[in-house]
Amino acid sequence: MLKSNSKIKKEAVDIHEEFMPYQTKPLDSKYRITLGNRLTRLLGRRMKTEAYQIFVGRNGDILLRPSVSIPSNEAWVYQNPAVIGKLRKGLQEAEEGKTERVDDLESFLEKL
């Protein structure tokens, strides 16, 4: 792995995924690469990307993984497998039309 001056603890991530060539982009005078409008639009259809995680392989390959931030007061949902599982199940049921109308929300929530 490439050496870094960062003091952040590094963990190896084993990524098993196929990659296809997309485009060759030159570095600018400040050694930057832009993604370009076409790729940005393609990725934007899937998610509202705010940043990219950067992974560097032992042979120098670079992987950019799109990421989004989650507000700290909502992070507990994603850190608790039981909660996120129930949330995903509820979203799936709603997508399938398995919903019921609740007229009195307070009494409904008390029964939970």
MODELLER restraints for C-alpha pairs under 7 A, 6 or more apart:
rsr = mdl.restraints
at = mdl.atoms
rsr.add(forms.Gaussian(group=physical.xy_distance, feature=features.Distance(at['CA:1:A'], at['CA:56:A']), mean=6.84, stdev=0.5))
rsr.add(forms.Gaussian(group=physical.xy_distance, feature=features.Distance(at['CA:1:A'], at['CA:57:A']), mean=6.27, stdev=0.5))
rsr.add(forms.Gaussian(group=physical.xy_distance, feature=features.Distance(at['CA:1:A'], at['CA:58:A']), mean=4.58, stdev=0.5))
rsr.add(forms.Gaussian(group=physical.xy_distance, feature=features.Distance(at['CA:25:A'], at['CA:33:A']), mean=6.57, stdev=0.5))
rsr.add(forms.Gaussian(group=physical.xy_distance, feature=features.Distance(at['CA:26:A'], at['CA:33:A']), mean=6.67, stdev=0.5))
rsr.add(forms.Gaussian(group=physical.xy_distance, feature=features.Distance(at['CA:27:A'], at['CA:33:A']), mean=5.28, stdev=0.5))
rsr.add(forms.Gaussian(group=physical.xy_distance, feature=features.Distance(at['CA:49:A'], at['CA:66:A']), mean=5.76, stdev=0.5))
rsr.add(forms.Gaussian(group=physical.xy_distance, feature=features.Distance(at['CA:49:A'], at['CA:67:A']), mean=5.62, stdev=0.5))
rsr.add(forms.Gaussian(group=physical.xy_distance, feature=features.Distance(at['CA:49:A'], at['CA:68:A']), mean=5.47, stdev=0.5))
rsr.add(forms.Gaussian(group=physical.xy_distance, feature=features.Distance(at['CA:50:A'], at['CA:67:A']), mean=6.17, stdev=0.5))
rsr.add(forms.Gaussian(group=physical.xy_distance, feature=features.Distance(at['CA:50:A'], at['CA:68:A']), mean=5.12, stdev=0.5))
rsr.add(forms.Gaussian(group=physical.xy_distance, feature=features.Distance(at['CA:51:A'], at['CA:66:A']), mean=6.11, stdev=0.5))
rsr.add(forms.Gaussian(group=physical.xy_distance, feature=features.Distance(at['CA:51:A'], at['CA:67:A']), mean=5.36, stdev=0.5))
rsr.add(forms.Gaussian(group=physical.xy_distance, feature=features.Distance(at['CA:51:A'], at['CA:68:A']), mean=6.36, stdev=0.5))
rsr.add(forms.Gaussian(group=physical.xy_distance, feature=features.Distance(at['CA:52:A'], at['CA:64:A']), mean=5.67, stdev=0.5))
rsr.add(forms.Gaussian(group=physical.xy_distance, feature=features.Distance(at['CA:52:A'], at['CA:65:A']), mean=5.22, stdev=0.5))
rsr.add(forms.Gaussian(group=physical.xy_distance, feature=features.Distance(at['CA:52:A'], at['CA:66:A']), mean=4.53, stdev=0.5))
rsr.add(forms.Gaussian(group=physical.xy_distance, feature=features.Distance(at['CA:52:A'], at['CA:67:A']), mean=5.43, stdev=0.5))
rsr.add(forms.Gaussian(group=physical.xy_distance, feature=features.Distance(at['CA:53:A'], at['CA:64:A']), mean=5.64, stdev=0.5))
rsr.add(forms.Gaussian(group=physical.xy_distance, feature=features.Distance(at['CA:53:A'], at['CA:65:A']), mean=5.00, stdev=0.5))
rsr.add(forms.Gaussian(group=physical.xy_distance, feature=features.Distance(at['CA:53:A'], at['CA:66:A']), mean=6.46, stdev=0.5))
rsr.add(forms.Gaussian(group=physical.xy_distance, feature=features.Distance(at['CA:53:A'], at['CA:67:A']), mean=6.68, stdev=0.5))
rsr.add(forms.Gaussian(group=physical.xy_distance, feature=features.Distance(at['CA:54:A'], at['CA:62:A']), mean=6.92, stdev=0.5))
rsr.add(forms.Gaussian(group=physical.xy_distance, feature=features.Distance(at['CA:54:A'], at['CA:63:A']), mean=5.84, stdev=0.5))
rsr.add(forms.Gaussian(group=physical.xy_distance, feature=features.Distance(at['CA:54:A'], at['CA:64:A']), mean=4.88, stdev=0.5))
rsr.add(forms.Gaussian(group=physical.xy_distance, feature=features.Distance(at['CA:54:A'], at['CA:65:A']), mean=6.54, stdev=0.5))
rsr.add(forms.Gaussian(group=physical.xy_distance, feature=features.Distance(at['CA:55:A'], at['CA:62:A']), mean=5.68, stdev=0.5))
rsr.add(forms.Gaussian(group=physical.xy_distance, feature=features.Distance(at['CA:55:A'], at['CA:63:A']), mean=5.00, stdev=0.5))
rsr.add(forms.Gaussian(group=physical.xy_distance, feature=features.Distance(at['CA:55:A'], at['CA:64:A']), mean=6.46, stdev=0.5))
rsr.add(forms.Gaussian(group=physical.xy_distance, feature=features.Distance(at['CA:56:A'], at['CA:62:A']), mean=4.68, stdev=0.5))
rsr.add(forms.Gaussian(group=physical.xy_distance, feature=features.Distance(at['CA:56:A'], at['CA:63:A']), mean=6.44, stdev=0.5))
rsr.add(forms.Gaussian(group=physical.xy_distance, feature=features.Distance(at['CA:77:A'], at['CA:83:A']), mean=5.91, stdev=0.5))
rsr.add(forms.Gaussian(group=physical.xy_distance, feature=features.Distance(at['CA:77:A'], at['CA:84:A']), mean=5.77, stdev=0.5))
rsr.add(forms.Gaussian(group=physical.xy_distance, feature=features.Distance(at['CA:78:A'], at['CA:84:A']), mean=5.82, stdev=0.5))
